[in-house]
Amino acid sequence: MNQLKFTVDPAKCIRCGACIRDCAPAILKFGVSGFPELIEGEASSCTKCQHCLAVCPEAAVSIFGREPGASLPVERRMDSDRLLSLIAGRRSFRSYRRENLDRDILEKLLSMLAWVPTGVNSHSLDFSVVSDLSVMDEIRSYVNSRILEMMKFDPPPAAVKGLMRYRRQILEGRDVIFRGAPHMIVVSAKEDSPCPAIDPMIALSYFELYAQSLGVGTVWCGLAMGMLLLFPELRTRIGIPEGWRPGYVMLFGPTDLRYPRATQPEAARIHFVK
């Protein structure tokens, strides 16, 4: 039985073998008909990468019931200078407008997450998204009040010693931890997935660049990540499933900040292996 629903349209296939060569688990071959087919008994080795569908120059390959005509076309001839400008101009934003993102922009951002790469193509990621300012304010209020309570102890608990340098700002009511952001995304990975420590970082890197291309500010937030580790009930509040562990946190939202130029960093430390 063709469990993967792998099919080849003989009217379109030019028998170039691109799908066979690009199949990482090597489960495709030329059949007696001369067209690509699954090797019997190898379906369980499929990593579900859909490379066979993506690489076919004639849109002849279908898998999992996905038709190539429904795929987003890929344009490789992009302006590399503009892409470098986006990377060089990436900044951490710590000032946001107190309003929700435009719904269409938010949906664009979240739809992009389906394409982020993961180890062994496992896609064992869970995205907890705070999409409404009122919910973010509730989380912000809870965390800040808990931190203030803990700071009153003398000496303060070890868990908040690292925050004591922000004590004055926190006492003044400044949102040091969440930076006034209206939105937050927490990426968690399944504990038994192939790359639970790395996959969330890759996902947020893609999210950050796409967000900033849309004019949305972002910031990697180690303090918010620390709060997830300090307060288990916060992980429950944002719906991180059992058996999954938070990888990292990013704050994001609309901002009036604009950076008209990139910084001038020191050259990266690079050495060539001989």
Backbone bond lengths (Angstrom), bond angles and torsions (degrees), N, CA, C in turn:
res aa  C-N    CA-C-N  psi(-1)  N-CA   C-N-CA  omega(-1)  CA-C   N-CA-C  phi
1 M - - - 1.474 - - 1.526 109.14 -
2 N 1.317 117.42 135.71 1.464 122.22 179.23 1.522 109.08 -81.02
3 Q 1.351 116.43 83.31 1.468 121.01 -175.76 1.527 112.43 -62.67
4 L 1.307 117.40 -29.22 1.460 121.61 -175.74 1.527 112.68 -87.50
5 K 1.323 116.46 -4.13 1.467 121.40 -176.49 1.529 110.29 55.26
6 F 1.319 116.20 38.92 1.463 121.54 177.81 1.522 109.15 -77.71
7 T 1.315 116.24 120.35 1.463 120.07 -179.82 1.524 109.31 -135.39
8 V 1.313 114.83 152.45 1.465 122.16 177.05 1.520 108.31 -127.50
9 D 1.321 115.31 128.80 1.471 120.26 178.40 1.528 107.88 -81.98
10 P 1.330 118.42 108.55 1.477 120.52 -177.12 1.519 113.20 -63.89
11 A 1.327 116.74 -21.63 1.468 119.38 179.46 1.528 111.64 -74.79
12 K 1.340 116.57 -19.85 1.461 120.71 -178.42 1.527 112.67 -108.37
13 C 1.312 117.21 -32.25 1.471 121.69 -173.70 1.527 110.88 -63.14
14 I 1.333 116.41 130.75 1.472 121.21 178.33 1.533 110.90 -104.30
15 R 1.321 116.47 10.17 1.468 123.37 176.55 1.540 112.32 56.47
16 C 1.329 115.49 39.19 1.462 120.15 -179.05 1.528 112.28 -77.73
17 G 1.332 116.23 -21.07 1.457 120.36 179.06 1.507 114.95 79.85
18 A 1.345 118.71 9.23 1.472 121.15 -178.97 1.527 111.19 -59.39
19 C 1.322 117.07 -41.63 1.468 120.20 -178.79 1.526 111.02 -66.36
20 I 1.322 116.72 -35.80 1.467 120.93 179.68 1.522 110.43 -68.47
21 R 1.340 116.50 -45.42 1.469 120.79 -178.94 1.520 112.31 -67.02
22 D 1.337 117.10 -31.41 1.465 120.22 -174.57 1.520 113.11 -91.85
23 C 1.306 118.20 0.66 1.469 121.60 -179.17 1.528 109.20 -80.00
24 A 1.336 116.72 108.07 1.469 120.77 -175.26 1.531 113.33 -59.73
25 P 1.342 119.35 -44.80 1.469 118.70 178.31 1.532 113.82 -80.37
26 A 1.334 116.61 1.88 1.477 122.30 176.55 1.524 112.74 53.79
27 I 1.336 116.22 55.49 1.462 119.85 -178.63 1.523 112.23 -110.33
28 L 1.341 117.02 11.53 1.460 121.32 177.96 1.525 110.05 -114.89
29 K 1.308 115.76 151.60 1.471 121.66 177.14 1.526 108.42 -152.16
30 F 1.332 115.71 166.10 1.463 119.46 170.94 1.524 108.22 -77.48
31 G 1.314 116.77 128.86 1.458 121.23 179.12 1.521 111.49 -84.63
32 V 1.297 116.05 -179.66 1.468 121.13 -179.70 1.524 110.84 -64.06
33 S 1.324 115.81 -22.91 1.468 119.72 178.83 1.523 111.65 -79.14
34 G 1.354 115.92 -10.62 1.457 120.14 -178.57 1.508 113.56 92.60
35 F 1.346 116.38 -2.72 1.457 120.57 179.53 1.541 109.81 -104.87
36 P 1.336 118.03 154.89 1.463 120.74 178.54 1.526 111.63 -61.72
37 E 1.321 115.34 144.44 1.457 120.55 175.88 1.526 108.83 -152.09
38 L 1.342 115.49 165.62 1.460 121.36 177.34 1.524 110.51 -72.50
39 I 1.329 116.07 141.54 1.453 120.35 172.03 1.530 107.71 -75.16
40 E 1.292 117.23 129.46 1.460 122.16 -176.16 1.527 111.23 -56.29
41 G 1.326 115.75 132.44 1.457 121.68 176.69 1.516 114.83 82.02
42 E 1.343 118.63 2.84 1.465 121.22 -175.93 1.531 113.61 -106.17
43 A 1.311 117.64 4.27 1.472 120.31 -176.10 1.530 112.53 -58.74
44 S 1.336 116.89 -33.86 1.470 119.89 -177.29 1.528 112.60 -68.16
45 S 1.340 117.33 -14.75 1.467 120.87 179.71 1.527 112.43 -85.06
46 C 1.323 117.33 -6.78 1.467 121.04 -179.06 1.526 110.53 -63.59
47 T 1.339 116.38 133.66 1.474 120.81 178.35 1.526 112.25 -94.03
48 K 1.324 117.05 3.12 1.464 123.18 177.39 1.529 112.90 62.63
49 C 1.329 116.28 29.35 1.463 120.45 -178.67 1.528 112.93 -75.42
50 Q 1.323 117.36 -20.56 1.468 123.43 -178.21 1.530 113.02 63.39
51 H 1.335 117.32 20.82 1.465 119.45 177.84 1.522 111.42 -60.87
52 C 1.327 116.87 -34.64 1.469 119.51 -179.29 1.518 110.63 -60.64
53 L 1.329 116.26 -41.17 1.467 121.21 177.76 1.524 110.59 -67.61
54 A 1.340 116.37 -41.52 1.461 120.87 -174.30 1.520 113.14 -74.08
55 V 1.342 117.66 -33.03 1.467 120.49 -172.41 1.531 113.19 -86.36
56 C 1.307 118.15 -17.69 1.473 120.41 -175.49 1.533 110.92 -64.06
57 P 1.314 118.08 119.57 1.471 120.21 -176.34 1.526 113.75 -70.65
58 E 1.330 117.14 -17.63 1.466 121.07 -175.81 1.525 113.68 -110.92
59 A 1.350 116.19 8.83 1.474 120.61 -179.26 1.525 111.08 54.77
60 A 1.333 115.29 43.72 1.465 120.15 -177.80 1.522 113.23 -96.94
61 V 1.335 117.14 -14.96 1.464 121.20 -172.22 1.524 111.55 -102.28
62 S 1.320 115.19 134.46 1.460 122.21 174.15 1.524 108.00 -126.62
63 I 1.348 116.17 145.39 1.466 120.05 177.07 1.528 108.44 -149.37
64 F 1.316 116.28 147.81 1.470 123.18 -176.88 1.527 112.15 56.59
65 G 1.313 117.22 22.98 1.456 119.92 -179.46 1.512 113.46 80.44
66 R 1.361 116.87 2.95 1.463 120.07 178.17 1.527 109.24 -84.70
67 E 1.310 115.84 127.19 1.457 120.48 178.39 1.527 109.69 -94.00
68 P 1.325 119.08 135.88 1.465 121.63 -176.59 1.526 113.60 -59.49
69 G 1.325 116.84 -29.28 1.455 119.26 179.75 1.521 113.66 -65.07
70 A 1.333 116.95 -18.79 1.463 120.52 -179.85 1.527 112.33 -90.22
71 S 1.339 117.55 -3.10 1.455 121.27 -178.49 1.526 111.82 -77.47
72 L 1.318 116.02 150.48 1.458 121.89 174.75 1.526 108.37 -69.62
73 P 1.331 118.70 125.79 1.472 119.48 178.78 1.526 110.35 -66.52
74 V 1.335 116.48 146.29 1.462 121.81 -178.09 1.516 109.72 -106.95
75 E 1.334 116.00 125.70 1.464 122.20 177.71 1.515 108.46 -108.26
76 R 1.326 116.60 110.01 1.467 121.00 -177.36 1.519 113.09 -87.48
77 R 1.327 117.95 -17.90 1.460 120.18 -175.40 1.525 110.28 -85.45
78 M 1.348 116.59 57.87 1.454 120.81 179.00 1.529 109.38 -87.42
79 D 1.314 115.82 161.72 1.453 121.69 -179.86 1.520 109.14 -77.76
80 S 1.326 117.11 108.07 1.468 120.69 -176.63 1.524 112.07 -66.00
81 D 1.334 117.86 -30.11 1.462 120.19 178.51 1.526 111.06 -67.47
82 R 1.323 116.19 -37.78 1.467 119.55 178.15 1.529 110.31 -68.74
83 L 1.325 116.23 -36.82 1.457 119.36 177.60 1.524 110.25 -65.69
84 L 1.340 117.20 -42.66 1.458 120.43 177.37 1.527 110.62 -62.50
85 S 1.321 117.35 -38.00 1.462 121.20 178.25 1.523 111.20 -61.80
86 L 1.331 116.46 -39.32 1.465 120.67 177.43 1.527 110.45 -64.01
87 I 1.346 116.68 -44.36 1.461 120.74 -179.99 1.528 110.52 -65.24
88 A 1.348 116.33 -46.70 1.463 120.58 -178.01 1.524 111.59 -66.76
89 G 1.331 116.40 -31.02 1.457 120.34 -177.88 1.516 114.57 -88.24
90 R 1.338 116.61 0.57 1.459 119.97 178.82 1.527 109.75 -61.93
91 R 1.318 116.19 130.25 1.464 120.64 -179.22 1.524 109.69 -133.43
92 S 1.323 115.27 159.41 1.461 121.28 171.70 1.521 107.72 -90.62
93 F 1.325 116.22 121.00 1.463 121.57 -177.79 1.531 109.73 -98.23
94 R 1.329 115.34 129.54 1.468 120.67 178.67 1.522 111.46 -124.81
95 S 1.313 115.20 24.20 1.464 121.41 177.18 1.525 107.87 -142.23
96 Y 1.344 115.73 123.74 1.466 120.39 -174.77 1.521 110.96 -134.01
97 R 1.311 115.52 153.72 1.460 119.73 171.78 1.525 108.71 -76.52
98 R 1.312 116.11 146.15 1.465 120.40 179.67 1.533 109.31 -85.49
99 E 1.315 113.89 71.71 1.464 120.20 177.99 1.521 108.79 -158.04
100 N 1.301 115.14 155.86 1.457 120.01 177.88 1.520 110.65 -73.14
101 L 1.310 114.84 149.92 1.461 120.17 172.82 1.518 110.07 -62.11
102 D 1.312 115.38 151.24 1.451 120.32 170.79 1.525 109.08 -54.76
103 R 1.315 116.91 133.19 1.459 121.74 -173.79 1.527 112.35 -59.91
104 D 1.326 117.70 -38.62 1.456 120.45 179.74 1.527 111.10 -64.37
105 I 1.325 117.45 -40.07 1.467 121.07 179.06 1.519 109.97 -66.85
106 L 1.327 116.96 -41.68 1.465 120.21 178.56 1.524 110.67 -61.50
107 E 1.312 116.89 -43.14 1.467 120.21 179.53 1.523 111.32 -64.72
108 K 1.324 117.46 -37.09 1.467 120.93 175.99 1.531 110.23 -60.91
109 L 1.321 115.80 -47.54 1.460 121.05 -179.26 1.521 111.50 -59.13
110 L 1.310 116.55 -47.47 1.457 120.35 -175.95 1.526 111.63 -72.20
111 S 1.341 117.68 -32.44 1.465 120.06 178.05 1.523 110.89 -65.06
112 M 1.326 116.73 -33.18 1.467 121.16 -179.39 1.521 112.16 -61.40
113 L 1.331 117.45 -27.76 1.466 120.91 -174.13 1.534 112.76 -62.99
114 A 1.307 117.75 -19.98 1.473 120.12 178.57 1.522 111.42 -64.58
115 W 1.343 117.56 -20.91 1.461 121.09 -175.66 1.531 114.05 -99.71
116 V 1.330 118.21 -2.21 1.468 117.15 -176.97 1.535 109.89 -66.99
117 P 1.329 117.45 139.92 1.465 119.82 -178.83 1.522 111.98 -76.78
118 T 1.317 116.03 149.40 1.465 122.20 176.23 1.524 109.16 -138.10
119 G 1.319 115.96 158.19 1.455 120.39 178.56 1.519 112.01 -60.21
120 V 1.329 116.54 132.25 1.465 124.13 -179.90 1.530 110.82 56.55
121 N 1.327 115.90 24.19 1.464 121.70 179.70 1.532 112.09 52.34
122 S 1.335 115.91 34.25 1.465 119.36 -174.51 1.520 113.07 -74.27
123 H 1.332 116.95 -30.35 1.466 122.56 -176.48 1.532 111.45 48.89
124 S 1.341 115.17 39.11 1.469 120.18 178.36 1.522 109.85 -88.75
125 L 1.331 115.20 62.44 1.457 121.18 -178.46 1.526 110.13 -124.39
126 D 1.326 114.36 147.93 1.455 121.05 175.15 1.528 107.17 -126.10
127 F 1.331 116.54 132.26 1.456 121.21 -177.73 1.530 109.29 -111.72
128 S 1.325 116.25 112.52 1.458 121.16 174.71 1.524 107.16 -94.16
129 V 1.322 116.93 115.49 1.460 121.32 -173.61 1.526 109.91 -117.48
130 V 1.326 115.77 123.66 1.457 120.76 171.42 1.525 106.05 -91.71
131 S 1.323 116.20 104.81 1.464 121.17 -171.74 1.515 113.56 -101.46
132 D 1.341 117.06 -0.34 1.458 119.76 -177.74 1.520 110.53 -130.64
133 L 1.306 116.35 133.86 1.459 122.37 -177.33 1.520 112.42 -57.76
134 S 1.333 117.74 -36.87 1.463 120.07 -177.89 1.526 111.12 -65.41
135 V 1.336 117.03 -37.11 1.465 120.78 176.97 1.524 109.92 -68.69
136 M 1.335 115.98 -41.35 1.462 120.17 178.04 1.521 110.30 -61.70
137 D 1.314 116.90 -39.72 1.472 120.54 178.96 1.529 110.94 -64.29
138 E 1.329 116.72 -37.41 1.466 120.37 177.76 1.529 110.58 -62.69
139 I 1.322 116.31 -46.25 1.467 121.19 178.93 1.519 110.31 -64.51
140 R 1.313 116.30 -43.91 1.455 122.87 179.77 1.529 110.77 -58.93
141 S 1.332 116.10 -46.42 1.465 121.36 -178.49 1.526 111.24 -63.97
142 Y 1.330 115.77 -43.09 1.465 119.85 -179.04 1.519 111.16 -62.61
143 V 1.322 116.60 -49.74 1.462 120.49 -176.93 1.522 111.08 -64.79
144 N 1.322 116.84 -46.73 1.462 119.60 -177.99 1.527 111.95 -62.69
145 S 1.337 117.44 -38.11 1.468 119.92 179.02 1.524 110.72 -67.44
146 R 1.334 117.24 -39.18 1.469 120.37 177.93 1.534 111.12 -63.96
147 I 1.330 115.95 -41.83 1.461 120.27 179.68 1.520 110.39 -64.66
148 L 1.324 117.44 -41.84 1.475 120.99 178.74 1.531 111.11 -61.08
149 E 1.330 116.52 -41.43 1.465 120.55 178.18 1.522 110.80 -60.49
150 M 1.319 116.60 -44.52 1.459 121.10 -177.08 1.525 111.93 -69.31
151 M 1.327 116.71 -29.18 1.455 120.43 -179.89 1.530 112.76 -73.62
152 K 1.321 116.95 -14.59 1.465 120.41 -179.25 1.513 112.59 -76.29
153 F 1.332 116.84 -18.67 1.464 120.14 -179.68 1.524 109.77 -72.63
154 D 1.333 114.65 147.98 1.461 119.78 178.56 1.522 109.24 -129.96
155 P 1.328 120.26 107.84 1.465 124.74 1.14 1.521 111.34 -77.43
156 P 1.325 118.18 158.97 1.465 120.67 179.61 1.519 110.70 -69.00
157 P 1.329 117.70 152.92 1.465 120.44 177.64 1.529 111.07 -56.99
158 A 1.310 115.43 149.89 1.463 120.04 -179.33 1.524 111.64 -55.99
159 A 1.331 116.11 -30.52 1.463 120.63 -175.93 1.529 112.83 -62.70
160 V 1.346 117.39 -26.01 1.467 119.05 -178.06 1.523 113.03 -111.64
161 K 1.308 117.61 5.31 1.468 119.18 -179.51 1.514 111.33 -58.97
162 G 1.330 116.52 -37.00 1.455 119.47 179.15 1.518 113.11 -66.67
163 L 1.347 116.86 -18.37 1.460 121.04 179.64 1.520 113.10 -92.79
164 M 1.331 117.53 -6.51 1.457 120.23 -174.71 1.527 112.68 -62.24
165 R 1.316 117.34 -26.31 1.469 119.09 177.65 1.525 111.46 -68.04
166 Y 1.341 116.06 -16.98 1.460 120.30 177.07 1.531 111.75 -99.64
167 R 1.331 116.34 5.70 1.468 120.44 -171.06 1.533 112.23 -54.71
168 R 1.322 116.59 -47.95 1.462 119.29 -177.91 1.519 110.58 -59.87
169 Q 1.340 116.82 -44.85 1.462 119.74 -178.93 1.529 111.33 -64.71
170 I 1.336 116.05 -39.72 1.471 119.70 179.92 1.523 110.08 -66.57
171 L 1.346 117.30 -41.91 1.462 120.97 178.21 1.528 111.65 -63.89
172 E 1.335 115.85 -28.95 1.467 120.06 178.40 1.528 111.65 -80.46
173 G 1.328 115.80 -1.45 1.459 119.45 177.20 1.513 114.56 89.15
174 R 1.332 117.51 12.78 1.466 120.24 178.72 1.532 110.18 -81.12
175 D 1.304 115.10 137.57 1.460 120.25 -177.66 1.529 109.59 -85.27
176 V 1.320 114.77 76.58 1.460 120.59 -176.93 1.528 111.45 -66.66
177 I 1.322 116.30 -35.95 1.460 120.09 -173.57 1.524 112.06 -74.78
178 F 1.314 117.75 -49.47 1.470 120.71 -174.71 1.527 113.91 -104.07
179 R 1.319 116.90 0.03 1.461 123.32 172.36 1.527 114.28 55.08
180 G 1.322 116.27 25.91 1.460 119.63 178.41 1.517 114.40 70.12
181 A 1.334 117.33 11.90 1.470 120.38 -177.52 1.528 111.07 -67.39
182 P 1.319 117.86 141.44 1.469 120.35 178.93 1.519 113.37 -82.20
183 H 1.337 116.64 -15.27 1.464 119.57 -174.89 1.527 111.08 -137.23
184 M 1.320 114.88 157.16 1.460 121.33 178.63 1.524 108.53 -147.63
185 I 1.327 115.74 142.71 1.462 120.92 172.81 1.524 108.16 -127.52
186 V 1.331 115.23 129.79 1.460 122.16 178.32 1.521 107.22 -117.34
187 V 1.323 116.25 123.78 1.454 120.59 179.54 1.524 108.78 -102.09
188 S 1.315 116.31 123.84 1.467 122.12 178.44 1.521 109.01 -116.90
189 A 1.319 114.93 149.76 1.464 120.45 179.76 1.519 109.61 -119.99
190 K 1.311 115.59 147.61 1.447 120.32 175.48 1.524 108.64 -64.09
191 E 1.320 116.97 132.19 1.460 120.37 -173.04 1.518 113.21 -60.30
192 D 1.334 117.49 -29.43 1.454 119.85 -178.98 1.530 112.33 -99.43
193 S 1.337 117.74 15.53 1.462 120.44 178.18 1.525 109.76 -75.93
194 P 1.326 118.42 161.94 1.466 120.70 -175.12 1.524 114.60 -60.51
195 C 1.343 118.02 -37.33 1.477 121.32 -174.65 1.527 111.34 -136.24
196 P 1.338 118.17 64.25 1.467 120.21 -174.06 1.524 114.72 -66.35
197 A 1.328 118.16 -25.02 1.464 120.26 -179.15 1.521 112.30 -83.99
198 I 1.317 117.21 -30.94 1.459 121.63 -172.66 1.524 113.43 -94.11
199 D 1.316 117.38 -38.63 1.467 120.38 -174.23 1.530 113.82 -56.07
200 P 1.352 119.73 -43.36 1.471 118.56 178.38 1.520 112.97 -61.83
201 M 1.338 117.63 -35.46 1.463 120.78 179.74 1.531 110.84 -66.91
202 I 1.324 115.71 -40.70 1.465 119.48 177.99 1.533 109.74 -62.96
203 A 1.322 116.00 -44.90 1.468 120.21 -178.82 1.522 111.44 -60.21
204 L 1.324 116.77 -44.13 1.459 119.57 -178.79 1.525 112.12 -71.42
205 S 1.324 117.60 -28.63 1.467 119.90 175.90 1.524 110.29 -64.48
206 Y 1.325 116.35 -43.77 1.461 120.22 176.37 1.532 110.32 -64.34
207 F 1.319 115.94 -44.66 1.468 121.50 -179.02 1.521 110.32 -58.82
208 E 1.327 116.42 -44.63 1.465 121.09 -176.42 1.528 111.91 -62.64
209 L 1.331 116.53 -47.99 1.458 118.69 -178.12 1.529 111.56 -66.28
210 Y 1.325 116.48 -41.12 1.461 118.28 179.20 1.525 110.40 -66.12
211 A 1.324 117.05 -39.56 1.464 121.21 178.52 1.525 110.63 -59.95
212 Q 1.332 116.25 -46.10 1.461 118.28 -176.46 1.526 111.70 -72.12
213 S 1.336 117.26 -24.72 1.466 118.97 173.82 1.526 110.51 -68.05
214 L 1.331 116.90 -22.74 1.463 122.40 179.28 1.528 111.95 -95.64
215 G 1.345 116.63 5.76 1.462 120.48 179.75 1.516 113.73 80.77
216 V 1.329 117.21 18.30 1.463 122.39 -179.48 1.527 109.11 -99.24
217 G 1.328 116.63 129.13 1.458 120.78 178.70 1.518 111.48 -77.91
218 T 1.326 116.22 147.78 1.463 121.67 178.90 1.521 109.49 -141.66
219 V 1.336 115.72 158.48 1.457 120.67 171.18 1.529 109.22 -152.52
220 W 1.346 115.35 132.08 1.456 120.53 172.26 1.526 106.31 -70.20
221 C 1.313 118.12 128.65 1.465 119.28 -170.78 1.525 112.41 -121.90
222 G 1.318 114.87 94.31 1.458 120.45 177.70 1.516 112.53 -67.40
223 L 1.340 117.58 -31.90 1.467 120.35 179.11 1.531 110.34 -65.99
224 A 1.332 116.85 -43.12 1.468 119.55 177.86 1.525 110.50 -65.23
225 M 1.324 116.66 -37.66 1.461 120.13 176.33 1.523 109.74 -61.50
226 G 1.323 116.62 -40.60 1.455 120.53 177.90 1.513 112.44 -61.64
227 M 1.342 116.54 -35.06 1.461 120.02 178.91 1.528 111.58 -67.10
228 L 1.327 116.40 -35.43 1.471 119.60 176.74 1.519 111.05 -63.73
229 L 1.327 116.67 -35.65 1.462 120.78 179.29 1.526 111.03 -76.68
230 L 1.329 116.15 -34.15 1.472 121.04 -177.30 1.523 112.31 -76.01
231 F 1.328 116.45 -37.71 1.467 120.98 -175.94 1.538 110.55 -117.79
232 P 1.326 118.32 94.21 1.475 121.03 -179.63 1.528 112.80 -56.00
233 E 1.339 116.31 -31.87 1.466 119.05 -178.97 1.527 111.37 -64.52
234 L 1.331 116.69 -23.88 1.458 119.92 178.12 1.523 110.33 -70.23
235 R 1.324 116.67 -36.23 1.463 120.23 176.38 1.533 110.23 -64.04
236 T 1.339 115.52 -38.60 1.466 119.52 176.93 1.527 110.61 -66.12
237 R 1.337 115.76 -40.73 1.468 120.94 -177.70 1.526 112.14 -60.37
238 I 1.330 116.95 -37.45 1.462 118.67 -177.77 1.533 112.35 -93.63
239 G 1.335 116.12 3.41 1.455 119.95 169.30 1.512 116.73 82.77
240 I 1.344 117.90 27.84 1.460 119.14 175.85 1.527 107.78 -70.45
241 P 1.328 117.89 123.41 1.468 120.18 -174.44 1.529 112.46 -68.95
242 E 1.322 116.01 157.79 1.461 121.65 173.08 1.529 109.04 -62.38
243 G 1.318 116.24 139.80 1.457 119.91 -179.62 1.513 113.71 85.83
244 W 1.326 117.04 3.41 1.460 122.25 176.81 1.527 108.00 -118.35
245 R 1.332 116.77 148.44 1.458 119.01 179.18 1.522 110.21 -124.73
246 P 1.344 117.01 137.03 1.464 119.13 -179.85 1.520 110.93 -64.78
247 G 1.326 115.44 133.62 1.462 120.02 -179.95 1.507 112.46 -95.00
248 Y 1.333 116.66 -47.30 1.456 119.99 175.87 1.520 109.80 -168.80
249 V 1.361 113.99 170.19 1.456 121.86 -174.42 1.524 109.79 -124.76
250 M 1.317 115.83 139.21 1.459 120.88 172.28 1.523 108.90 -128.97
251 L 1.326 115.88 132.54 1.455 122.25 173.02 1.520 107.78 -94.25
252 F 1.329 117.20 149.55 1.461 118.78 179.48 1.516 110.64 -159.01
253 G 1.313 115.08 163.63 1.452 119.37 178.60 1.516 112.25 162.49
254 P 1.338 116.83 177.51 1.464 120.97 178.10 1.528 110.06 -69.59
255 T 1.307 116.46 143.73 1.468 120.90 -176.98 1.523 109.94 -143.98
256 D 1.316 114.93 151.71 1.463 120.68 175.31 1.524 111.43 -95.17
257 L 1.332 116.69 -5.75 1.456 120.25 179.23 1.523 110.34 -69.45
258 R 1.320 116.81 139.67 1.454 122.05 175.13 1.527 108.81 -137.53
259 Y 1.306 116.00 135.74 1.459 121.07 177.36 1.529 107.71 -113.37
260 P 1.335 118.03 102.64 1.467 120.10 -175.36 1.517 114.97 -74.66
261 R 1.321 116.99 -6.76 1.464 118.74 179.56 1.521 109.99 -147.99
262 A 1.315 115.76 159.19 1.462 121.02 176.61 1.519 110.21 -81.03
263 T 1.318 115.49 165.60 1.458 120.21 173.42 1.530 109.24 -78.22
264 Q 1.320 116.63 179.54 1.461 121.70 179.88 1.528 108.98 -124.33
265 P 1.317 116.58 75.96 1.463 120.18 -174.36 1.527 112.37 -73.25
266 E 1.321 114.85 160.99 1.454 119.44 171.03 1.531 108.74 -66.18
267 A 1.303 115.79 153.07 1.461 119.58 179.61 1.527 110.56 -60.60
268 A 1.324 115.59 143.77 1.463 120.02 178.05 1.521 110.11 -63.46
269 R 1.311 115.64 146.33 1.464 120.23 177.06 1.524 108.73 -78.44
270 I 1.304 116.32 112.74 1.462 122.60 -175.88 1.513 109.34 -131.04
271 H 1.310 116.35 135.55 1.476 118.97 171.23 1.512 108.83 -133.69
272 F 1.307 115.23 150.32 1.464 121.61 -176.04 1.535 109.32 -101.29
273 V 1.293 114.52 128.29 1.462 121.00 -178.89 1.526 108.62 -83.40
274 K 1.322 115.91 128.35 1.480 120.87 -179.23 1.509 110.17 -116.45
